[in-house]
Amino acid sequence: MSHSLTPRDTGNLPALAARPLIRLDAYVAEDGSTVVNGHLLEMGGNRKPNEAILDAIAMFARTLGAPVAATVIDRSVMQVARLRVHPDGSSRTIADEDDLPPGLERTAAEEEAFPPLARVERIIQHAQREELHAAFVLASALREHLTLRRGPEDDLSLEARAIEAYLAYLRADYTLSITLALTVARIRCRTDLHRAAPDVARATAAWQRLMDDGQVVTRGQELLHMWGRLSAEGVVLEPAHQAMAHTVRTRLEHGARAVPPPPSSAPALPQAQEPVAPEDKPLKPTRRGLRRFTRKASRTPAP
């Protein structure tokens, strides 16, 4: 599975002078790994992710001398939390409907303060040091927040998902890798067919590593639809891509479960009413006064 992890811009670093109400972001993975603004936090002892996040954001608020907004995606409880954290360490949560809508202007300002490409550089550095868990968690955090801000079909969101898929592949989690890679390929086939072949190829590379018969058949049929769609639309495939398409068909025809080739009229893409990224488990909306992210100034540890 080919996806370059070579830094493209070594001078792309986070801006130091973020405006006070630029939104910070945090992420808690299902295993409790915690990320704030693209940095993986060291979680010593029995420190809880929510406390570590509040401490980190409060430190930023003290540096700015102004309240800070934050969005926390917490996969351990399947929830998005919207926060306001003050320099004295106090914090409160607000409901989704009380938050400012993303908007192009605010999104651009947030990403100027904490550039996505700078975060990609950090992911690359972890991967090059073979710190694959850290790299994967950071990639998941980046993909989740870009998708929340920009939507799953945005180019940056797609690139982050592709990197996440590649890191899952390096970690030998081929089921997750193909799930992520197929979503990128589906979206690309719908929005920019002439750029789709490399993404279908990456998904095929992960599929070749699958051992479960059911997954092999289900995912293989979808890959055949995609390769067939590219060919039918006149997209010129490289010899390597043609060989991959042939490999998928051959494995399905001669494997434990013979599968007939799909009819030429079969749809290659999800129906319009289906979610773009069905594997993205939905998050619960924020409630006002969410206790684990609400604290008084007196509870804030000294800097």
LOZA-669999 format. One line per field, with one value per residue: residue number from 1; residue in one letter; x, y, z of N, C-alpha, C in turn. Coordinates in steps of 0.001 Angstrom, whole numbers, plus 500000, padded with zeros to 6 digits. Layout:
k = c(NUM, ...)
r = c(A, ...)
nu = c(X, ...)
nv = c(Y, ...)
nw = c(Z, ...)
cau = c(X, ...)
cav = c(Y, ...)
caw = c(Z, ...)
cu = c(X, ...)
cv = c(Y, ...)
cw = c(Z, ...)
***
This chain:
k = c(1, 2, 3, 4, 5, 6, 7, 8, 9, 10, 11, 12, 13, 14, 15, 16, 17, 18, 19, 20, 21, 22, 23, 24, 25, 26, 27, 28, 29, 30, 31, 32, 33, 34, 35, 36, 37, 38, 39, 40, 41, 42, 43, 44, 45, 46, 47, 48, 49, 50, 51, 52, 53, 54, 55, 56, 57, 58, 59, 60, 61, 62, 63, 64, 65, 66, 67, 68, 69, 70, 71, 72, 73, 74, 75, 76, 77, 78, 79, 80, 81, 82, 83, 84, 85, 86, 87, 88, 89, 90, 91, 92, 93, 94, 95, 96, 97, 98, 99, 100, 101, 102, 103, 104, 105, 106, 107, 108, 109, 110, 111, 112, 113, 114, 115, 116, 117, 118, 119, 120, 121, 122, 123, 124, 125, 126, 127, 128, 129, 130, 131, 132, 133, 134, 135, 136, 137, 138, 139, 140, 141, 142, 143, 144, 145, 146, 147, 148, 149, 150, 151, 152, 153, 154, 155, 156, 157, 158, 159, 160, 161, 162, 163, 164, 165, 166, 167, 168, 169, 170, 171, 172, 173, 174, 175, 176, 177, 178, 179, 180, 181, 182, 183, 184, 185, 186, 187, 188, 189, 190, 191, 192, 193, 194, 195, 196, 197, 198, 199, 200, 201, 202, 203, 204, 205, 206, 207, 208, 209, 210, 211, 212, 213, 214, 215, 216, 217, 218, 219, 220, 221, 222, 223, 224, 225, 226, 227, 228, 229, 230, 231, 232, 233, 234, 235, 236, 237, 238, 239, 240, 241, 242, 243, 244, 245, 246, 247, 248, 249, 250, 251, 252, 253, 254, 255, 256, 257, 258, 259, 260, 261, 262, 263, 264, 265, 266, 267, 268, 269, 270, 271, 272, 273, 274, 275, 276, 277, 278, 279, 280, 281, 282, 283, 284, 285, 286, 287, 288, 289, 290, 291, 292, 293, 294, 295, 296, 297, 298, 299, 300, 301, 302, 303)
r = c(M, S, H, S, L, T, P, R, D, T, G, N, L, P, A, L, A, A, R, P, L, I, R, L, D, A, Y, V, A, E, D, G, S, T, V, V, N, G, H, L, L, E, M, G, G, N, R, K, P, N, E, A, I, L, D, A, I, A, M, F, A, R, T, L, G, A, P, V, A, A, T, V, I, D, R, S, V, M, Q, V, A, R, L, R, V, H, P, D, G, S, S, R, T, I, A, D, E, D, D, L, P, P, G, L, E, R, T, A, A, E, E, E, A, F, P, P, L, A, R, V, E, R, I, I, Q, H, A, Q, R, E, E, L, H, A, A, F, V, L, A, S, A, L, R, E, H, L, T, L, R, R, G, P, E, D, D, L, S, L, E, A, R, A, I, E, A, Y, L, A, Y, L, R, A, D, Y, T, L, S, I, T, L, A, L, T, V, A, R, I, R, C, R, T, D, L, H, R, A, A, P, D, V, A, R, A, T, A, A, W, Q, R, L, M, D, D, G, Q, V, V, T, R, G, Q, E, L, L, H, M, W, G, R, L, S, A, E, G, V, V, L, E, P, A, H, Q, A, M, A, H, T, V, R, T, R, L, E, H, G, A, R, A, V, P, P, P, P, S, S, A, P, A, L, P, Q, A, Q, E, P, V, A, P, E, D, K, P, L, K, P, T, R, R, G, L, R, R, F, T, R, K, A, S, R, T, P, A, P)
nu = c(500860, 500777, 501642, 502956, 505048, 506651, 507987, 506643, 506908, 509053, 509183, 506717, 505131, 503155, 501334, 502329, 500922, 497971, 494609, 492457, 489850, 490091, 489359, 490434, 491304, 490555, 491015, 489869, 490741, 489313, 490742, 491552, 493763, 494995, 494710, 495723, 495381, 496882, 498966, 500110, 499205, 501043, 500016, 500198, 500108, 496932, 495639, 492914, 491501, 489786, 490536, 493220, 492925, 491501, 493420, 495482, 494221, 493519, 496037, 496786, 494867, 495677, 498128, 497318, 495770, 493026, 489649, 489229, 487989, 486946, 486777, 485950, 486366, 485281, 485803, 485668, 483340, 481659, 481006, 480691, 482057, 481535, 483413, 484126, 486912, 488557, 491164, 491608, 491267, 488731, 485876, 483255, 480597, 478793, 475740, 475374, 473775, 474179, 476655, 479060, 478503, 480534, 481567, 483297, 485129, 485820, 486809, 489042, 490596, 491097, 492599, 494763, 496003, 496633, 497999, 496861, 498786, 501109, 500516, 500405, 503118, 504085, 502866, 504130, 506760, 506523, 505809, 508072, 509856, 508915, 506905, 504137, 501637, 501276, 501423, 499168, 497015, 497220, 496719, 494080, 492814, 493254, 491848, 489225, 488611, 488982, 487022, 484749, 484803, 485031, 483704, 483282, 483989, 485836, 489065, 491278, 490247, 489913, 492578, 493660, 492216, 493153, 495844, 495473, 494385, 496608, 498413, 497013, 497274, 500074, 500152, 499120, 496400, 494266, 491567, 490442, 491994, 491181, 488533, 488686, 490161, 488484, 486357, 487561, 488068, 485435, 484337, 486084, 485613, 483091, 483363, 485676, 486602, 488851, 490973, 490775, 491862, 494434, 493519, 491649, 493440, 494978, 493060, 492652, 495126, 495073, 492883, 493905, 495239, 493351, 491784, 489387, 486638, 484066, 484519, 486383, 484836, 482696, 484037, 485646, 483837, 482896, 485237, 485638, 483456, 484296, 486762, 485705, 483998, 485814, 487141, 484985, 484354, 486391, 488804, 492247, 494089, 496991, 499471, 500016, 497716, 495802, 496646, 496055, 493255, 492713, 493711, 491883, 489503, 490289, 490880, 488363, 486951, 488242, 488502, 487485, 484824, 483092, 482447, 480318, 481094, 480194, 477184, 477331, 475756, 475533, 475468, 478291, 478702, 477635, 474112, 472444, 471067, 472374, 474769, 477831, 480217, 479778, 481018, 481851, 481172, 478320, 478346, 477250, 475329, 476479, 475707, 474515, 476435, 477902, 479245, 481871, 483522, 483270, 484376, 485390, 487302, 488875, 489650, 491680, 494950, 498063, 500190)
nv = c(498814, 502087, 505161, 508172, 509219, 511433, 514471, 517551, 520258, 521637, 523971, 524604, 525522, 525654, 528680, 531266, 533344, 533119, 534261, 535263, 534022, 532022, 528735, 526020, 522526, 519230, 515716, 512538, 509276, 505961, 504290, 505973, 507559, 510842, 513943, 517262, 520026, 518792, 517583, 514828, 513985, 513273, 510879, 510464, 508261, 508126, 510030, 511682, 511886, 514145, 515983, 516406, 517623, 519985, 521221, 521706, 523438, 525546, 526505, 527598, 529614, 531210, 532079, 533658, 535451, 535625, 534351, 531071, 529222, 525852, 522711, 519461, 516233, 513285, 510113, 508033, 508236, 508779, 511481, 514996, 517838, 521229, 523891, 526609, 528061, 529715, 532103, 531768, 529131, 528133, 526563, 525890, 524141, 524372, 524074, 522556, 524153, 526646, 527361, 529070, 528948, 526982, 528155, 529696, 531769, 531633, 529019, 529217, 531018, 529563, 527444, 528789, 529522, 527021, 525135, 522549, 521171, 521379, 519657, 517292, 517042, 516420, 513963, 512473, 512519, 510980, 508535, 507955, 507450, 505074, 505104, 504104, 503933, 506458, 508074, 507162, 507805, 510611, 511106, 510187, 512028, 514396, 513847, 513525, 516104, 517774, 516712, 517303, 520107, 520780, 518911, 515577, 515348, 517227, 518203, 518287, 516834, 514352, 513722, 513476, 511260, 509336, 509179, 508205, 505712, 504528, 504404, 502651, 500405, 500005, 499273, 496796, 496533, 495644, 495473, 497855, 499596, 499170, 499922, 502697, 503496, 502739, 504501, 506949, 506364, 505982, 508536, 510029, 508869, 509811, 512600, 513423, 511828, 511340, 511461, 509276, 506693, 506108, 506061, 503980, 501981, 501950, 501068, 498548, 497360, 497059, 495349, 493016, 491898, 490924, 488292, 487219, 485580, 486663, 489464, 489629, 488987, 490908, 493442, 493073, 492889, 495522, 496860, 495829, 496996, 499659, 499672, 498837, 500990, 503108, 502230, 502137, 504820, 505797, 506396, 506359, 503691, 502899, 500332, 498935, 499404, 498182, 495565, 495213, 495358, 493068, 491158, 491320, 490409, 487793, 486603, 486595, 484972, 482512, 481894, 480710, 481236, 481497, 484276, 485852, 488140, 491607, 493033, 495244, 497467, 497910, 499999, 501949, 503468, 504747, 505253, 508438, 509102, 507780, 507880, 509720, 508811, 506080, 504561, 506322, 506692, 508129, 511070, 512092, 515043, 518032, 518752, 521399, 522409, 520051, 517737, 516609, 518326, 520723, 523034, 524772, 527748, 527364, 524760, 524537, 523526, 524887, 526753)
nw = c(500000, 499019, 500284, 500630, 503317, 503505, 504602, 503418, 503772, 505642, 507052, 507971, 510630, 513705, 514250, 516534, 517693, 518310, 517949, 520679, 520691, 518867, 518042, 519937, 519703, 520819, 521378, 522274, 522140, 521678, 523338, 525304, 524761, 524390, 522740, 522169, 520201, 518135, 519504, 521286, 524525, 527498, 529673, 532797, 535657, 537220, 535778, 534333, 531020, 530535, 532527, 531884, 529393, 530079, 531721, 529860, 528018, 529694, 530356, 527917, 527748, 529904, 528927, 526792, 528147, 528033, 527533, 526134, 523408, 522790, 521116, 521807, 520790, 521903, 521732, 523502, 524878, 522870, 522059, 521307, 522742, 523523, 524633, 526956, 528257, 530865, 531806, 534563, 534915, 535206, 533708, 531333, 529709, 526632, 524768, 521516, 519841, 520856, 520135, 518040, 514552, 512278, 509666, 506919, 507381, 510115, 510261, 508567, 510046, 512389, 511359, 510399, 512731, 513823, 511772, 509569, 508005, 509487, 511508, 510122, 509527, 512094, 512532, 510546, 511504, 513864, 512675, 511128, 513145, 513893, 515743, 515828, 517058, 518279, 515982, 514589, 516323, 516355, 513657, 513475, 515165, 513725, 511341, 512344, 513358, 511118, 509459, 510971, 510872, 508123, 506613, 505237, 502527, 501838, 500584, 502386, 504524, 503281, 502652, 505219, 506114, 504336, 505114, 507699, 507060, 505830, 507970, 509637, 508067, 508214, 510842, 510715, 510886, 508968, 508366, 509407, 507922, 505229, 505456, 505979, 503715, 501605, 501975, 501303, 498602, 497615, 497915, 496324, 493819, 493336, 493387, 492041, 489644, 488053, 489759, 491292, 491005, 492351, 495016, 495019, 494485, 496844, 498660, 497577, 498063, 500858, 501016, 499888, 501972, 503677, 505542, 506344, 505008, 504492, 504590, 502539, 500277, 500359, 500408, 498205, 496046, 496003, 495329, 492750, 491435, 491557, 490099, 487667, 487112, 486761, 484461, 482646, 482441, 480986, 482186, 482155, 483162, 485019, 484315, 486717, 488193, 486596, 486908, 489599, 489618, 488135, 489903, 492017, 490814, 490084, 492555, 493767, 492012, 492150, 494775, 498063, 497978, 495190, 493164, 490959, 488258, 488651, 487230, 484391, 484687, 487353, 490233, 491158, 493351, 496602, 497241, 496994, 499329, 501330, 504050, 503632, 504782, 506172, 508145, 510059, 513202, 514675, 516747, 519978, 520705, 522400, 525814, 527854, 530680, 531064, 533152, 533403, 532031, 533276, 535586, 538562, 539278, 541546, 541476, 539715, 538980, 540134, 537893)
cau = c(500000, 501694, 501195, 504193, 505117, 507793, 507584, 506594, 507198, 509642, 509038, 505312, 504966, 501985, 501506, 502478, 500028, 496578, 493650, 491883, 488695, 490334, 488970, 491359, 490617, 491087, 490490, 490099, 490519, 488563, 491607, 491908, 494838, 494450, 495421, 495296, 496005, 497858, 500021, 499685, 499522, 501531, 498997, 500817, 499279, 495497, 495115, 491800, 491627, 489108, 491337, 494412, 492495, 491195, 494679, 496215, 493521, 493634, 497377, 496742, 494082, 496512, 499138, 496649, 495091, 491652, 488960, 489524, 486971, 487529, 485904, 486520, 485746, 485603, 485325, 485464, 481924, 480933, 480386, 481406, 481824, 481926, 483871, 484742, 487862, 489041, 492538, 491678, 491089, 487322, 485376, 481852, 480209, 477581, 475081, 475759, 473018, 474665, 478008, 479151, 478615, 481912, 481784, 484586, 486065, 486333, 487610, 490325, 491364, 491551, 493635, 495951, 496660, 497130, 497886, 496791, 500017, 502068, 500146, 500848, 504556, 504297, 502477, 505216, 507920, 506256, 505832, 509450, 510504, 508174, 505966, 502937, 500425, 501169, 501120, 497797, 496088, 497274, 496028, 492647, 492359, 493232, 490738, 487949, 488347, 488808, 485710, 483737, 484835, 484971, 482914, 484106, 484396, 486879, 490350, 492097, 489647, 490231, 493998, 493862, 491667, 494075, 497007, 495013, 494267, 497948, 498981, 496344, 497917, 501391, 499925, 498541, 494950, 493851, 490123, 490235, 492656, 490359, 487335, 489034, 490599, 487321, 485593, 488257, 487852, 484042, 484148, 486841, 484921, 481913, 483658, 486807, 486864, 490182, 491962, 490316, 492576, 495371, 492794, 491121, 494598, 495334, 492058, 492910, 496303, 494623, 491984, 494706, 495716, 492236, 491687, 488005, 485964, 482973, 485103, 487002, 483790, 481972, 484919, 486121, 482798, 482879, 486428, 485390, 482580, 485082, 487663, 484872, 483511, 486922, 487349, 483837, 484378, 487519, 489998, 493388, 494691, 498376, 499570, 499932, 496317, 495128, 497008, 495313, 491867, 492713, 493930, 490628, 488567, 490799, 490728, 486956, 486472, 488898, 488610, 486579, 483464, 483101, 481552, 480223, 481395, 478995, 476670, 477900, 474856, 475474, 476008, 479598, 478790, 476453, 472988, 472578, 470525, 473231, 475818, 479064, 481185, 478922, 481769, 482073, 480113, 477803, 478640, 476125, 475506, 476855, 474710, 474989, 476802, 478430, 479991, 483297, 484276, 482896, 485048, 485566, 488692, 489611, 490153, 492752, 496265, 498982, 501033)
cav = c(500000, 503210, 506503, 508779, 509908, 512334, 515861, 518398, 521662, 521565, 525243, 524846, 525318, 526362, 530104, 531493, 534403, 532824, 535199, 534656, 533158, 530923, 527510, 524912, 521252, 518100, 514432, 511391, 508033, 504956, 503708, 507008, 508418, 512198, 514870, 518663, 520813, 518022, 517063, 513727, 514286, 512210, 510646, 509741, 507841, 507952, 511286, 511473, 512701, 515445, 516884, 516766, 518563, 521270, 521832, 522193, 524585, 526640, 527062, 528434, 530805, 532076, 532690, 534705, 536398, 535765, 533060, 530263, 528257, 524550, 521611, 518182, 515008, 512235, 508838, 507073, 508325, 509072, 512787, 516235, 518836, 522609, 524452, 527910, 527934, 531041, 532104, 531292, 527690, 527733, 526167, 525481, 523623, 524934, 523180, 522766, 525232, 527918, 527601, 529772, 528018, 526977, 529278, 529683, 532733, 531132, 527840, 529674, 531622, 528485, 526649, 529630, 529446, 525654, 524615, 521087, 520592, 521253, 518441, 516177, 516919, 515735, 512572, 511879, 512329, 509808, 507337, 507684, 506872, 503837, 505293, 504006, 504232, 507912, 508613, 506816, 508592, 511990, 511133, 510062, 513313, 515366, 513509, 513789, 517538, 518328, 516273, 518072, 521500, 520984, 517876, 514435, 515399, 518239, 517614, 518077, 515723, 513131, 513432, 512987, 509898, 508463, 508962, 507322, 504368, 504002, 504057, 501419, 499342, 499755, 498606, 495486, 496538, 495737, 495711, 499290, 500280, 499162, 500702, 504099, 503719, 502645, 505739, 507926, 505997, 506254, 509984, 510499, 508414, 510645, 514024, 513701, 510482, 511215, 511342, 508190, 505422, 505805, 505754, 502621, 501096, 501814, 500197, 497194, 496844, 496594, 494207, 491817, 491340, 490409, 486837, 486839, 485349, 487610, 490754, 489521, 489032, 492185, 494525, 492793, 493273, 496979, 497251, 495530, 498064, 500883, 499516, 498826, 502349, 503888, 501787, 502524, 506276, 506160, 506773, 505543, 503072, 502453, 498865, 498409, 499443, 497119, 494296, 495117, 495038, 491655, 490368, 491274, 489506, 486423, 486074, 486327, 483875, 481252, 481713, 479754, 481568, 482056, 485414, 486265, 489561, 492438, 493522, 496544, 498553, 498022, 501279, 501830, 504381, 504726, 506081, 509796, 509250, 507112, 508759, 509712, 507972, 505364, 503997, 507354, 506527, 509451, 511570, 512723, 516492, 518548, 519290, 522472, 521990, 518694, 517808, 516273, 519442, 521938, 523129, 526107, 528210, 526856, 523399, 524589, 523380, 525997, 526534)
caw = c(500000, 498872, 500652, 501082, 504591, 503405, 504869, 502225, 504082, 506971, 507731, 508306, 512062, 514217, 514557, 517971, 518180, 517984, 518527, 521880, 520503, 517939, 518721, 520069, 519561, 521578, 520916, 523143, 521407, 522425, 524359, 526263, 524268, 524394, 521863, 522209, 519132, 517370, 520371, 522143, 525909, 528365, 530697, 533889, 536777, 536993, 535238, 533420, 529800, 530606, 533354, 531109, 528354, 530707, 532151, 528693, 527437, 530658, 530205, 526715, 528093, 530739, 528064, 526019, 529022, 527544, 527430, 524960, 522988, 522454, 520711, 522212, 520280, 522867, 521208, 524579, 525261, 521639, 522247, 521037, 523788, 523203, 525902, 527165, 529359, 531235, 532326, 535949, 534903, 535231, 532393, 531230, 528405, 526044, 523828, 520117, 519214, 521387, 519638, 516767, 513428, 511782, 508743, 506235, 507961, 511384, 509975, 508028, 511136, 513270, 510711, 510301, 514038, 514010, 510403, 509421, 507458, 510590, 512237, 509282, 509754, 513364, 512300, 509765, 512374, 514699, 511837, 510749, 514325, 514129, 516843, 515004, 517835, 518385, 514657, 514230, 517148, 515862, 512355, 513744, 515700, 512632, 510440, 513019, 513463, 509774, 508977, 511700, 510420, 506680, 505961, 504815, 501125, 501662, 500217, 503569, 505268, 502551, 502809, 506585, 506178, 503597, 505980, 508771, 506475, 505612, 509269, 510065, 507277, 508799, 512131, 510383, 511104, 507570, 508301, 509552, 506810, 504016, 505744, 505772, 502333, 500721, 502077, 500460, 497201, 497258, 497774, 495165, 492607, 493132, 493266, 491144, 489153, 487455, 490834, 492162, 490843, 493445, 496238, 494859, 494594, 498264, 499271, 497079, 498768, 502170, 500784, 499600, 503242, 504466, 505627, 506589, 503729, 504301, 504262, 501218, 499255, 500385, 499993, 496845, 495099, 495874, 494578, 491337, 490953, 491382, 488955, 486467, 486867, 486207, 483085, 481820, 482254, 480145, 482946, 481760, 484331, 484912, 484322, 488087, 488598, 485837, 487546, 490858, 489294, 487727, 491105, 492770, 490122, 490147, 493915, 494024, 491165, 492465, 496214, 498708, 497562, 493839, 493034, 489562, 488048, 488774, 485956, 484018, 485096, 488814, 490693, 491788, 494478, 497464, 496838, 497518, 500662, 502287, 504565, 502852, 505484, 507118, 509259, 511068, 514195, 515052, 518077, 520659, 520846, 523708, 526735, 528735, 532025, 531079, 534406, 533366, 531469, 533998, 536864, 539120, 539272, 542710, 541210, 538739, 539587, 539917, 536727)
cu = c(500891, 501031, 502378, 504041, 506359, 507341, 507655, 506997, 507730, 509522, 507628, 505063, 503736, 502289, 501536, 501433, 498593, 495670, 492878, 490731, 488856, 490067, 490108, 490586, 491324, 490368, 490846, 489754, 489786, 489403, 492068, 493073, 494266, 495340, 494844, 496089, 497124, 499020, 499449, 500146, 500059, 500562, 499606, 499821, 497838, 494854, 494040, 491947, 490972, 489897, 492584, 494072, 492229, 492463, 495426, 495556, 493597, 495010, 497437, 495976, 494895, 497572, 498550, 496062, 493660, 490993, 489267, 488343, 487658, 486426, 486607, 485705, 486200, 484993, 485096, 484019, 481060, 480240, 481314, 481050, 482348, 482228, 484195, 485619, 488494, 490454, 492663, 491447, 489656, 486851, 483902, 481621, 478936, 476998, 475494, 475053, 473447, 476040, 477953, 479226, 480018, 482204, 483181, 485591, 486666, 487222, 488990, 491202, 491906, 492708, 494888, 496727, 497293, 497039, 497799, 498084, 501103, 501778, 500537, 502342, 504836, 503939, 503588, 506421, 507728, 506360, 507258, 510259, 509845, 507328, 504557, 501657, 500219, 500780, 499667, 496794, 496057, 496554, 494519, 492078, 492248, 492056, 489386, 487640, 488195, 487443, 484594, 483658, 484456, 484053, 483818, 484614, 485466, 488223, 491237, 491556, 489974, 491691, 494290, 493348, 492578, 495325, 496645, 494902, 495635, 498602, 498320, 496943, 499274, 501270, 499289, 497062, 494298, 492345, 489817, 490841, 491772, 489057, 487577, 489371, 489427, 486460, 486230, 487979, 486422, 483833, 484857, 486165, 483713, 482276, 484759, 487325, 488294, 491299, 491708, 491199, 493586, 494670, 492165, 492264, 495007, 494342, 492282, 494102, 495931, 493738, 492768, 495215, 494597, 492200, 490249, 487247, 484865, 483477, 485716, 485958, 483131, 482829, 485415, 485098, 482747, 484085, 486251, 484478, 483397, 486028, 486876, 484358, 484602, 487159, 486225, 483818, 485589, 488743, 491126, 494076, 496135, 498411, 499448, 498486, 495505, 495407, 496254, 493862, 491745, 492876, 492649, 489670, 489004, 490606, 489278, 486456, 487039, 489047, 487610, 485137, 483525, 482058, 481491, 480569, 480121, 478498, 477172, 477040, 474807, 476081, 477323, 479679, 477546, 475340, 473057, 472086, 471392, 474290, 477094, 480078, 480451, 479681, 482104, 480925, 479622, 478102, 477412, 476373, 475842, 475632, 475337, 475352, 477299, 479485, 481484, 484155, 483907, 483629, 485207, 487054, 489495, 490179, 491333, 494109, 497149, 499869, 502460)
cv = c(501229, 504515, 507175, 509432, 510795, 513758, 516708, 519836, 521724, 522875, 525549, 524510, 526077, 527827, 530304, 532456, 534155, 533851, 534517, 533694, 532181, 529622, 526499, 523612, 520181, 516837, 513366, 510139, 507031, 504319, 504731, 507879, 509804, 513146, 516265, 519424, 520070, 517498, 515966, 514012, 513053, 512061, 509798, 509363, 507601, 509208, 511010, 512366, 514073, 516449, 517333, 517790, 519939, 521976, 522440, 523438, 525786, 527295, 527990, 529722, 531764, 532790, 533846, 535794, 536637, 534391, 532377, 529343, 526941, 523586, 520309, 517055, 513877, 510927, 507810, 507098, 508751, 510437, 513908, 517220, 520186, 523309, 525929, 527766, 529300, 530976, 531618, 529789, 527224, 527423, 525836, 524933, 524306, 523907, 523524, 523975, 526612, 528293, 528395, 528751, 528089, 528130, 529270, 530602, 532196, 529916, 528233, 530260, 530555, 527715, 527462, 529575, 528082, 524915, 523088, 520473, 520471, 519986, 517200, 515952, 516138, 514257, 511839, 511580, 511129, 508525, 506964, 507116, 505550, 503904, 505288, 504285, 505737, 508523, 508359, 507643, 510039, 512110, 511025, 511377, 514350, 515104, 513837, 515285, 518194, 517944, 517056, 519494, 521642, 520005, 516784, 514518, 516452, 517564, 517349, 516920, 514389, 512741, 512883, 511556, 508909, 508170, 508016, 505877, 503738, 503586, 502808, 500215, 498988, 499027, 497221, 495390, 496719, 495960, 497195, 500044, 500307, 499933, 502180, 504377, 503646, 503901, 506830, 507639, 506278, 507747, 510498, 510070, 509300, 512093, 514358, 512377, 510310, 511194, 510115, 506948, 505144, 505440, 504362, 501617, 500890, 500906, 498746, 496564, 496326, 495359, 492921, 491153, 490745, 488891, 486365, 486734, 486372, 488983, 490737, 489668, 490409, 493321, 494319, 493170, 494786, 497477, 496973, 496575, 499323, 500788, 499505, 500204, 503215, 503526, 502257, 504011, 506739, 506649, 505820, 505010, 502681, 500926, 498261, 498385, 498385, 495755, 494112, 494736, 493565, 490752, 490237, 490280, 488042, 485815, 485757, 485124, 482529, 481004, 480718, 479997, 482209, 483153, 485822, 487742, 490383, 492876, 494926, 497707, 498753, 499333, 501080, 502618, 504292, 505596, 507429, 509912, 508582, 508076, 508617, 508772, 507172, 504780, 505035, 507302, 507894, 509786, 512234, 514225, 516884, 518965, 520439, 521878, 520563, 518595, 517571, 517377, 520773, 521960, 524590, 526465, 527606, 525479, 523399, 524446, 524553, 525716, 526203)
cw = c(500000, 499278, 501293, 502444, 504619, 503657, 503618, 502509, 505502, 507730, 508182, 509768, 512563, 514522, 516065, 518521, 517760, 518640, 519653, 521626, 519350, 518686, 518747, 519880, 520366, 521124, 521938, 522348, 522286, 523523, 525390, 525853, 523988, 523610, 522067, 521149, 518418, 518174, 521262, 523564, 526622, 529529, 531807, 534970, 536387, 536428, 534200, 532184, 529917, 531449, 532610, 530037, 528964, 531170, 530970, 528101, 528378, 530574, 528993, 527006, 528962, 529903, 527279, 526908, 528614, 527510, 526102, 524679, 522624, 522033, 521048, 521580, 521180, 522388, 522307, 525076, 524073, 521691, 521781, 522139, 523318, 524522, 525801, 528400, 529598, 531804, 533761, 536057, 534955, 533813, 532477, 529836, 527938, 525090, 522401, 519513, 519723, 520852, 518341, 515641, 512845, 510825, 508154, 506910, 509261, 511166, 509468, 509129, 512079, 512649, 510421, 511614, 514273, 512676, 510347, 508903, 508524, 511396, 511438, 509455, 511045, 513251, 511560, 510645, 513294, 513872, 511452, 511911, 514738, 515390, 516240, 515777, 517927, 517053, 514290, 515022, 516670, 514517, 512542, 514263, 514600, 511704, 511059, 513020, 512096, 509213, 509658, 511174, 508951, 505959, 505406, 503383, 500850, 501393, 501431, 504419, 504604, 502721, 504204, 506728, 505455, 504428, 507118, 508272, 506287, 506925, 509845, 509326, 507876, 510139, 511954, 510748, 509732, 507421, 508432, 508378, 505570, 504238, 505475, 504312, 501360, 500791, 501236, 498987, 496758, 496997, 496540, 493862, 492302, 492802, 492268, 490601, 488655, 488493, 491697, 492116, 491963, 494752, 496177, 494985, 496051, 498991, 498840, 497793, 500154, 502020, 500555, 500876, 504089, 504418, 505817, 505272, 503463, 503910, 502866, 500122, 499198, 499865, 498567, 495787, 494907, 495090, 493083, 490714, 490649, 490191, 487652, 486098, 486231, 484753, 482173, 481524, 481457, 480884, 482579, 483011, 484053, 484902, 485718, 488574, 487851, 486467, 488861, 490614, 488908, 488949, 491914, 492127, 490259, 491533, 494225, 493231, 491587, 493960, 496729, 498305, 496188, 493732, 491571, 489409, 488110, 487409, 485675, 484472, 486606, 489267, 491428, 493086, 495335, 496897, 497552, 498960, 501723, 502813, 503754, 503465, 506556, 508295, 510325, 512072, 514664, 516499, 518682, 520791, 522278, 524517, 527519, 530100, 532118, 532185, 534234, 532739, 532124, 535332, 537279, 539172, 540413, 542481, 540278, 539422, 539263, 538734, 537132)
***
